[in-house]
Amino acid sequence: MGAPTSPRPPAALPWLPAALRPAGLALTVAGGALGFAALARGFRPRLLDVKVFALHARYFESKSFQVIEKNVTLEMAALLLFGGLFFMAFARDRVETEETERVRLWALAWATCLGAALLLVATLTLFGLGFAYALGAHAVVTLALASALAAASRARTALARRRGATP
């Protein structure tokens, strides 16, 4: 038998390319602006009046497993927002180090914990359609927190290095 080998460090997670972070920011801003325009200003372009398959839709009457005609402006805004936040949360940094990986995983863990806590509160306090809205908000909060916590931790580390201290 040979000499025992030291355990290999875990393989890095398959993060997205760094070039997607600016694209993620652009998608997030576009989704937020479109969502604001749709909700606050009633913006509903006719171009987005399309037929879609609905597992369940309840407007004036309930419809299940049918094709319905719907304006998908809010859905487009949500997809842009989710996609942008996902790109920002999971894109690599231009220079990857073990510290970067550790910070990103720390931020993702905390975002998941805080998101789960908010979902627990929503489960106990929101009912009906309000709970469905909370599920959508949960995804946004978790992705936004992962991005924000990782960015804040990277900024703190960079500032500490500039000052000559270790974070």
C-alpha positions in Angstrom: 0.0 0.0 0.0 1.2 3.4 -0.8 1.5 6.4 1.5 -1.8 8.0 2.4 -2.5 11.0 0.2 -4.0 14.2 1.5 -7.6 14.7 0.7 -8.2 16.7 -2.5 -10.0 19.9 -2.1 -13.6 19.8 -3.3 -13.9 20.7 -7.0 -15.1 24.3 -7.6 -18.8 24.6 -8.3 -19.7 25.2 -12.0 -20.2 28.9 -11.9 -21.3 30.9 -14.9 -18.8 32.9 -16.9 -17.8 36.4 -15.6 -19.1 38.1 -18.7 -22.6 37.3 -17.6 -22.5 39.6 -14.5 -22.9 42.9 -16.5 -25.6 41.1 -18.6 -27.3 40.1 -15.4 -27.3 43.7 -14.2 -28.8 44.9 -17.4 -31.5 42.2 -17.3 -32.3 43.0 -13.7 -32.7 46.7 -14.4 -34.8 46.0 -17.5 -37.0 43.5 -15.6 -37.4 46.0 -12.7 -38.3 48.8 -15.1 -40.8 46.7 -17.0 -42.4 45.4 -13.8 -42.7 49.0 -12.5 -44.2 50.2 -15.7 -46.7 47.4 -15.8 -47.7 47.6 -12.1 -47.5 51.3 -11.4 -48.4 52.7 -14.8 -50.5 50.0 -16.4 -48.1 49.5 -19.3 -49.4 46.5 -21.3 -48.1 46.5 -24.9 -50.4 44.7 -27.4 -47.4 42.9 -28.8 -47.4 40.8 -25.6 -51.1 39.8 -25.9 -50.5 36.1 -26.7 -52.1 32.7 -26.3 -50.4 30.6 -23.6 -51.0 27.2 -22.1 -52.3 27.5 -18.5 -52.1 24.8 -15.9 -54.6 26.9 -13.9 -55.9 30.4 -14.5 -58.4 32.2 -12.4 -59.7 35.5 -13.6 -63.5 35.8 -14.0 -63.8 32.1 -14.3 -61.4 29.2 -13.5 -59.7 27.4 -16.4 -57.4 24.5 -16.1 -55.2 22.8 -18.7 -56.3 25.2 -21.4 -54.9 27.7 -23.9 -55.9 31.2 -22.8 -55.2 34.6 -24.2 -53.2 36.8 -21.9 -50.9 39.8 -21.8 -47.6 38.4 -20.6 -45.9 41.8 -19.6 -45.6 40.9 -15.9 -44.3 37.4 -16.7 -41.7 38.9 -19.1 -40.7 41.3 -16.3 -40.4 38.5 -13.8 -38.3 36.3 -16.2 -35.9 39.3 -16.9 -35.6 39.9 -13.2 -35.1 36.3 -12.2 -32.6 35.7 -15.0 -30.6 38.8 -14.3 -30.4 38.1 -10.6 -29.4 34.5 -11.3 -26.6 35.7 -13.6 -25.4 38.2 -11.0 -25.5 35.6 -8.2 -23.8 32.8 -10.0 -21.3 34.5 -12.3 -17.6 34.0 -11.6 -15.4 36.9 -10.7 -12.8 37.9 -13.3 -10.1 36.6 -10.9 -11.1 33.5 -9.1 -9.4 32.5 -5.8 -10.3 30.1 -3.0 -11.3 33.2 -1.0 -13.8 34.1 -3.7 -15.3 30.7 -3.7 -15.6 30.7 0.1 -17.2 34.1 0.1 -19.7 33.1 -2.7 -20.7 30.0 -0.9 -21.0 31.9 2.4 -23.3 34.4 0.7 -25.4 31.7 -0.9 -25.8 29.9 2.4 -26.9 33.0 4.2 -29.3 34.0 1.4 -30.8 30.6 1.5 -31.2 30.7 5.3 -32.8 34.2 5.2 -35.0 33.2 2.3 -36.2 30.1 4.1 -36.9 32.1 7.3 -39.0 34.6 5.2 -40.8 31.6 3.6 -41.6 30.2 7.0 -43.1 33.5 8.1 -45.1 33.7 4.9 -46.4 30.1 5.4 -47.7 31.1 8.9 -49.1 34.5 8.0 -50.2 34.6 4.3 -53.0 32.6 2.8 -54.6 32.2 -0.6 -53.1 34.3 -3.4 -50.9 36.3 -1.0 -48.9 33.1 -0.4 -48.5 32.6 -4.1 -47.0 36.1 -4.4 -44.7 35.3 -1.5 -43.3 32.3 -3.3 -42.3 34.6 -6.2 -40.9 37.1 -3.8 -38.9 34.4 -2.1 -37.0 33.6 -5.3 -36.2 37.3 -5.9 -35.1 37.8 -2.3 -32.9 34.7 -2.3 -31.1 35.6 -5.5 -30.8 39.3 -4.6 -29.4 38.5 -1.2 -26.9 36.1 -2.7 -25.7 38.8 -5.0 -25.7 41.5 -2.4 -24.0 39.5 0.3 -21.3 38.3 -2.0 -20.7 41.8 -3.4 -20.5 43.3 0.1 -18.1 40.6 1.3 -15.9 41.1 -1.7 -15.9 44.9 -1.2 -15.0 44.4 2.5 -12.1 42.1 1.6 -10.8 44.5 -1.1 -11.0 47.4 1.3 -9.2 45.5 4.0 -6.4 44.5 1.5 -6.1 48.1 0.5 -5.6 49.1 4.1 -3.0 46.4 4.5 -5.0 44.3 6.9 -6.5 40.8 6.6 -10.3 40.6 6.5 
